[in-house]
Amino acid sequence: MSNEGVIEQTVAALDQLVAAGEELIGYIYPHTPLELIMAHGLTPSLVRTLPQVPSGFEASLQTFACSYIRNLYSQRASKQIPHLAGLLFPGNTCDSLQNLGDIWRVRFPEDIVFRLTYPVTRHIADDSALQYLAEELRLFSKSLASAFERPFREDAYERALSLVSEYRKGAKFLYCARIVNPSIIPYSDTVRLVRTFLTTPTSAAASVITDEATRIRAKATDLGILKNVESVSEALSGGDFEKVKLPSDLKKPRIIIAGGMIEPQAMATLVKDIPDVSESVIAMDLLSFGFKSVFTPTLDRSEDPFMEMAKSLLAAPGEPTQEGLDHRMTFLKDVLKHLSIDGLLICEQSFCDPDQFEAPSIERAASEVGVKTTRIPIDPELSDRARIEVRIQSFLETLSAK
């Protein structure tokens, strides 16, 4: 299914939720505590860019605002963000996103806007970052209760834990199975299932992922690669890649997609539309909303909910902090080296400073383990699609020749 098709499908699903009386809290940043929003009887819904929305200059935005921010703002200005009772912005992660939240409050005062501010660092010996984020989560919880008169409920929290855990377990297996054998399930199918759940986190959406994971598990067993898949899952969950075991007959080349707020479904469509290229060349995406949310650690039901949510968020791959470049680059090198990756597509959101600043470090880390890279400037509308396709195709041809 194309990116546009997935968007239409999720919008229809959102319409059904609203018709059923659900109140939706939109969120933009992948490191969002879904369990907390659900514990208040609200439904979290991932807000993404739309390819058909022009993200040109708007007087309320800074001239240097990235294409991602412009697209989100243009959606609201043209009334294309559907049915949201409230919208959650992150703080201390990206200046543009933080500024957008401030502008949003001024330009659209009728909207209920929240902010969850993340700590600057994650590796503090005295756990101050953990304590800080836990307190921020408590404040966010109080704000939700006040805005909607829906208190935090233990029974709703327990149901949320079960639902999100089911989603992560199934989606994690799909991701890891694709790393071992990318042709076992299309990349576009995997990211579609993940996006559907994050946009409409229902029992039905989680069950679809569980059923698909069960089917792929049986297929992996028949192919004799189940132990390989499990070794990859343990590595990505625990950070120790030394015990990863991959089959000796891997189909080459194998690439990873990295980048900030990229749209996996759009990348899948781009690659699939290149002549003589299959999306099975994509072994995984590293920093999209899917990977970040799927490999977030499970919460302990017996511990304080806010501390557990803070621990889970801070332990996720591509952690939500402005510090930790060495940690991320070490993780990247482990992934490239131990998962037998040949090439890395670095997707750069147009005019995104974090993407521009981090890209040289990504290139250097990949070079140190002998992996080729190429940069792909991209915007939500894929305004330069033909050139992007040629660039990706040339890169893949270079890898194949090697």
C-alpha positions as CSV (number, residue, x, y, z in Angstrom):
1,M,0.0,0.0,0.0
2,S,1.3,3.5,-0.9
3,N,2.0,6.2,1.7
4,E,-1.2,8.0,0.6
5,G,-3.2,4.8,0.9
6,V,-2.0,4.3,4.5
7,I,-2.9,7.9,5.3
8,E,-6.4,7.5,4.0
9,Q,-6.8,4.2,5.9
10,T,-5.6,5.8,9.2
11,V,-7.9,8.9,8.8
12,A,-10.8,6.6,8.3
13,A,-9.9,4.7,11.4
14,L,-9.6,8.0,13.4
15,D,-13.1,8.9,12.2
16,Q,-14.4,5.7,13.6
17,L,-12.8,6.3,17.0
18,V,-14.2,9.8,17.2
19,A,-17.7,8.6,16.2
20,A,-17.4,6.1,19.0
21,G,-16.8,8.9,21.5
22,E,-13.0,8.6,21.9
23,E,-11.1,11.8,22.7
24,L,-7.8,11.9,20.9
25,I,-4.5,13.5,22.1
26,G,-2.2,14.0,19.2
27,Y,1.5,13.6,19.7
28,I,4.5,14.3,17.4
29,Y,7.6,13.0,19.1
30,P,8.0,9.2,19.0
31,H,9.2,9.1,22.7
32,T,5.8,9.7,24.1
33,P,4.3,7.8,27.1
34,L,1.3,6.2,25.4
35,E,0.5,4.4,28.6
36,L,0.1,7.6,30.5
37,I,-2.4,9.1,28.0
38,M,-4.4,5.9,28.0
39,A,-4.4,5.8,31.8
40,H,-6.5,9.0,31.7
41,G,-9.1,7.3,29.4
42,L,-7.8,9.2,26.3
43,T,-6.4,7.9,23.1
44,P,-2.9,8.9,21.9
45,S,-2.6,9.4,18.1
46,L,0.6,10.0,16.2
47,V,0.4,13.2,14.1
48,R,2.5,12.9,10.9
49,T,3.2,15.0,7.9
50,L,1.0,14.9,4.8
51,P,2.5,14.8,1.4
52,Q,-0.3,16.8,-0.3
53,V,0.0,19.7,2.2
54,P,2.2,22.5,0.8
55,S,4.7,23.6,3.5
56,G,5.7,27.0,2.1
57,F,6.5,30.2,3.9
58,E,4.1,31.2,6.7
59,A,4.4,34.5,8.5
60,S,4.2,33.0,11.9
61,L,7.2,30.7,11.5
62,Q,10.8,31.6,11.5
63,T,12.5,31.7,8.1
64,F,14.7,28.8,9.1
65,A,11.9,26.5,10.3
66,C,12.3,23.0,8.7
67,S,10.0,21.5,6.2
68,Y,8.6,19.1,8.8
69,I,7.5,22.0,11.1
70,R,6.0,23.9,8.1
71,N,4.0,20.9,7.0
72,L,2.5,20.4,10.5
73,Y,1.6,24.1,10.8
74,S,0.1,24.1,7.4
75,Q,-2.1,21.2,8.3
76,R,-3.5,23.1,11.2
77,A,-3.9,26.3,9.3
78,S,-5.8,24.5,6.5
79,K,-7.9,22.6,9.1
80,Q,-6.5,19.2,8.0
81,I,-5.5,17.9,11.4
82,P,-8.6,15.9,12.4
83,H,-10.6,15.5,15.6
84,L,-7.9,16.2,18.2
85,A,-9.0,17.1,21.7
86,G,-5.4,18.1,22.6
87,L,-1.9,18.1,21.2
88,L,1.3,17.2,22.9
89,F,4.6,19.0,22.0
90,P,8.1,17.9,23.2
91,G,10.4,20.4,24.9
92,N,14.2,20.4,25.0
93,T,14.5,18.0,22.0
94,C,14.3,20.3,19.0
95,D,14.2,24.1,18.9
96,S,11.8,24.2,15.9
97,L,9.3,21.8,17.6
98,Q,9.5,23.8,20.8
99,N,8.9,27.1,19.0
100,L,6.1,25.5,17.0
101,G,4.3,24.7,20.3
102,D,4.7,28.3,21.4
103,I,3.4,29.7,18.1
104,W,0.5,27.2,18.1
105,R,-0.8,28.4,21.5
106,V,-0.9,32.0,20.2
107,R,-2.3,31.4,16.7
108,F,-4.8,28.7,17.7
109,P,-5.8,29.7,21.3
110,E,-8.9,27.4,21.1
111,D,-6.6,24.3,20.9
112,I,-5.5,22.5,24.1
113,V,-1.7,22.3,23.9
114,F,0.5,20.4,26.3
115,R,4.3,20.2,26.6
116,L,6.4,17.4,28.0
117,T,10.0,18.6,28.6
118,Y,12.7,16.0,28.4
119,P,16.1,16.1,30.3
120,V,19.2,17.3,28.5
121,T,21.2,14.2,29.4
122,R,20.5,10.5,30.2
123,H,23.7,9.3,31.8
124,I,23.7,10.8,35.3
125,A,25.1,8.9,38.2
126,D,22.6,10.3,40.7
127,D,19.6,9.5,38.5
128,S,18.6,13.2,38.4
129,A,17.6,12.9,34.7
130,L,15.3,10.0,35.6
131,Q,13.8,12.0,38.6
132,Y,13.3,15.0,36.4
133,L,11.5,13.2,33.7
134,A,9.3,11.3,36.2
135,E,8.3,14.6,37.7
136,E,7.5,16.0,34.2
137,L,5.3,13.0,33.5
138,R,3.5,13.6,36.8
139,L,2.9,17.3,35.8
140,F,1.6,16.2,32.4
141,S,-0.7,13.7,34.1
142,K,-2.1,16.5,36.3
143,S,-2.6,18.7,33.2
144,L,-4.6,15.9,31.4
145,A,-6.7,15.4,34.5
146,S,-7.5,19.1,34.8
147,A,-8.1,19.7,31.1
148,F,-10.5,16.8,30.6
149,E,-11.6,16.0,34.1
150,R,-10.3,12.5,33.6
151,P,-8.1,11.3,36.5
152,F,-5.3,8.8,36.2
153,R,-6.9,5.4,36.7
154,E,-5.0,2.3,37.8
155,D,-7.3,-0.1,35.9
156,A,-6.9,2.0,32.7
157,Y,-3.1,2.0,33.2
158,E,-3.0,-1.8,33.5
159,R,-5.0,-2.2,30.3
160,A,-2.7,0.3,28.6
161,L,0.4,-1.7,29.7
162,S,-1.1,-4.9,28.3
163,L,-2.0,-3.3,25.0
164,V,1.3,-1.5,24.4
165,S,3.2,-4.6,25.5
166,E,1.3,-6.7,23.0
167,Y,2.1,-4.2,20.2
168,R,5.8,-4.0,21.1
169,K,6.3,-7.8,21.3
170,G,4.7,-8.4,17.9
171,A,6.3,-5.5,16.1
172,K,9.7,-6.2,17.6
173,F,9.6,-9.7,16.1
174,L,8.6,-8.4,12.7
175,Y,11.5,-5.9,12.8
176,C,14.0,-8.6,13.8
177,A,12.7,-11.2,11.3
178,R,13.2,-8.6,8.5
179,I,16.8,-8.0,9.7
180,V,17.6,-11.6,9.3
181,N,15.6,-12.1,6.1
182,P,14.2,-8.8,4.6
183,S,12.1,-10.7,2.1
184,I,10.2,-12.6,4.9
185,I,7.7,-9.6,5.1
186,P,7.7,-6.4,3.0
187,Y,9.2,-3.4,4.7
188,S,6.1,-1.4,3.7
189,D,3.8,-3.9,5.5
190,T,5.8,-3.7,8.7
191,V,5.9,0.1,8.9
192,R,2.2,0.2,7.9
193,L,1.2,-2.0,10.8
194,V,3.4,0.0,13.2
195,R,2.0,3.3,12.0
196,T,-1.6,2.1,12.2
197,F,-1.2,1.1,15.8
198,L,0.6,4.4,16.8
199,T,-2.1,6.4,15.1
200,T,-5.0,4.3,16.4
201,P,-3.8,2.2,19.3
202,T,-6.7,-0.2,19.6
203,S,-6.9,-3.8,20.6
204,A,-7.8,-4.6,16.9
205,A,-4.7,-2.9,15.6
206,A,-2.5,-4.7,18.2
207,S,-4.2,-8.1,17.3
208,V,-3.3,-7.6,13.6
209,I,0.3,-7.2,14.5
210,T,0.2,-10.2,16.8
211,D,-1.4,-12.4,14.2
212,E,1.2,-11.2,11.6
213,A,4.1,-11.9,14.0
214,T,2.7,-15.4,14.6
215,R,2.6,-16.1,10.9
216,I,6.1,-14.8,10.4
217,R,7.4,-16.8,13.3
218,A,6.0,-20.0,11.7
219,K,7.7,-18.9,8.4
220,A,11.0,-18.2,10.2
221,T,10.8,-21.7,11.8
222,D,10.3,-23.3,8.4
223,L,13.3,-21.4,7.0
224,G,15.4,-22.4,10.0
225,I,16.2,-18.8,11.0
226,L,14.2,-18.5,14.3
227,K,17.3,-18.7,16.5
228,N,18.9,-16.0,14.3
229,V,15.9,-13.7,14.8
230,E,15.9,-14.3,18.5
231,S,19.6,-13.4,18.7
232,V,19.0,-10.1,16.9
233,S,16.1,-9.3,19.2
234,E,18.2,-9.9,22.3
235,A,21.0,-7.7,20.8
236,L,18.7,-4.7,20.0
237,S,16.9,-5.0,23.3
238,G,20.0,-5.4,25.5
239,G,22.7,-3.6,23.5
240,D,25.1,-6.6,23.4
241,F,25.7,-7.5,19.7
242,E,28.5,-10.0,20.2
243,K,26.1,-13.0,20.3
244,V,24.2,-12.1,17.1
245,K,24.2,-14.9,14.6
246,L,23.1,-14.3,11.0
247,P,22.7,-16.9,8.2
248,S,25.6,-17.3,5.9
249,D,23.5,-16.9,2.7
250,L,22.3,-13.3,3.3
251,K,21.1,-11.6,0.1
252,K,23.1,-8.5,-0.7
253,P,23.2,-5.5,-0.7
254,R,21.6,-4.7,2.7
255,I,20.9,-1.1,3.7
256,I,19.7,0.8,6.7
257,I,17.7,4.0,6.7
258,A,18.6,6.6,9.3
259,G,17.4,10.1,9.9
260,G,15.3,12.3,12.1
261,M,11.5,12.6,11.6
262,I,11.5,10.6,8.3
263,E,8.4,8.9,7.0
264,P,9.2,5.1,6.6
265,Q,6.2,4.4,4.3
266,A,7.3,7.2,1.9
267,M,10.8,5.7,1.8
268,A,9.4,2.2,1.2
269,T,7.4,3.6,-1.7
270,L,10.4,5.4,-3.1
271,V,12.6,2.4,-3.1
272,K,9.9,0.1,-4.4
273,D,9.2,2.4,-7.4
274,I,12.8,2.3,-8.6
275,P,13.1,-0.1,-11.6
276,D,14.7,-3.5,-10.8
277,V,14.9,-2.7,-7.0
278,S,13.1,-4.5,-4.3
279,E,12.3,-3.0,-0.9
280,S,13.9,-6.1,0.6
281,V,17.2,-4.3,0.3
282,I,16.1,-2.3,3.4
283,A,17.1,-4.4,6.4
284,M,15.7,-1.9,8.9
285,D,15.1,1.8,9.6
286,L,17.1,3.0,12.6
287,L,15.7,6.2,13.9
288,S,12.1,6.5,12.6
289,F,9.0,6.5,14.8
290,G,8.7,2.8,14.4
291,F,12.1,1.7,15.6
292,K,12.1,4.1,18.5
293,S,8.8,3.0,19.9
294,V,9.1,-0.7,19.2
295,F,12.3,-1.2,21.1
296,T,11.3,0.9,24.1
297,P,11.7,-1.3,27.2
298,T,8.6,-2.8,28.9
299,L,7.3,-1.2,32.1
300,D,7.3,-3.0,35.4
301,R,3.7,-3.2,36.7
302,S,4.7,-3.4,40.4
303,E,6.8,-0.2,40.4
304,D,5.8,3.5,40.4
305,P,4.2,4.2,37.0
306,F,5.9,7.6,36.5
307,M,9.4,6.3,37.3
308,E,8.8,3.3,35.1
309,M,7.7,5.4,32.2
310,A,10.7,7.7,32.6
311,K,13.1,4.7,32.7
312,S,11.5,3.2,29.6
313,L,11.7,6.5,27.6
314,L,15.3,7.2,28.6
315,A,16.5,3.7,27.8
316,A,15.0,3.7,24.2
317,P,17.3,3.6,21.2
318,G,18.0,7.1,20.0
319,E,17.1,8.4,23.4
320,P,15.1,11.6,23.8
321,T,17.9,13.9,24.9
322,Q,20.2,16.5,23.3
323,E,23.3,14.7,24.8
324,G,24.6,11.2,24.0
325,L,26.2,11.5,20.5
326,D,28.9,9.0,21.5
327,H,26.3,6.6,22.8
328,R,24.2,6.8,19.5
329,M,27.3,6.5,17.3
330,T,28.5,3.4,19.2
331,F,25.1,1.9,18.9
332,L,25.1,2.7,15.1
333,K,28.5,1.1,14.6
334,D,27.4,-2.1,16.4
335,V,24.3,-2.3,14.2
336,L,26.2,-1.8,11.0
337,K,29.0,-4.2,11.9
338,H,27.1,-7.0,13.5
339,L,24.0,-7.0,11.3
340,S,26.1,-7.2,8.1
341,I,25.0,-3.9,6.6
342,D,26.5,-2.7,3.3
343,G,25.0,0.8,3.0
344,L,23.4,3.6,5.0
345,L,20.9,6.1,3.6
346,I,21.1,9.3,5.7
347,C,17.7,11.0,5.3
348,E,17.9,14.7,6.0
349,Q,14.7,16.6,6.6
350,S,15.0,19.8,4.6
351,F,16.4,22.7,6.7
352,C,16.6,20.5,9.8
353,D,19.6,21.6,11.9
354,P,19.8,18.4,14.1
355,D,19.9,16.3,10.9
356,Q,22.6,18.5,9.4
357,F,24.7,18.6,12.6
358,E,24.5,14.8,13.2
359,A,25.0,13.6,9.6
360,P,28.8,14.1,9.5
361,S,29.1,12.0,12.7
362,I,26.9,9.3,11.2
363,E,29.1,9.3,8.0
364,R,32.3,9.0,10.1
365,A,30.9,6.2,12.3
366,A,29.9,4.2,9.2
367,S,33.2,4.8,7.5
368,E,35.0,3.4,10.6
369,V,33.3,0.1,10.1
370,G,33.6,0.1,6.3
371,V,30.0,0.9,5.4
372,K,29.2,3.3,2.5
373,T,26.8,6.2,3.0
374,T,24.8,8.7,1.0
375,R,22.8,11.7,2.1
376,I,19.2,12.0,0.9
377,P,17.7,15.5,1.3
378,I,14.0,15.0,1.7
379,D,10.8,16.9,2.6
380,P,7.3,15.6,3.4
381,E,6.0,16.4,-0.1
382,L,8.8,14.6,-1.9
383,S,9.1,17.6,-4.1
384,D,12.4,16.4,-5.6
385,R,11.3,12.8,-5.9
386,A,12.9,12.0,-9.3
387,R,16.3,13.1,-8.2
388,I,16.0,11.2,-4.9
389,E,15.1,8.0,-6.7
390,V,18.1,8.4,-9.1
391,R,20.4,9.0,-6.1
392,I,19.2,5.9,-4.3
393,Q,19.4,3.8,-7.4
394,S,23.0,4.9,-8.1
395,F,23.9,4.2,-4.5
396,L,22.5,0.7,-4.7
397,E,24.2,0.0,-8.0
398,T,27.5,1.1,-6.3
399,L,26.9,-1.3,-3.5
400,S,26.0,-4.1,-5.9
401,A,29.1,-3.6,-7.9
402,K,31.2,-3.7,-4.7
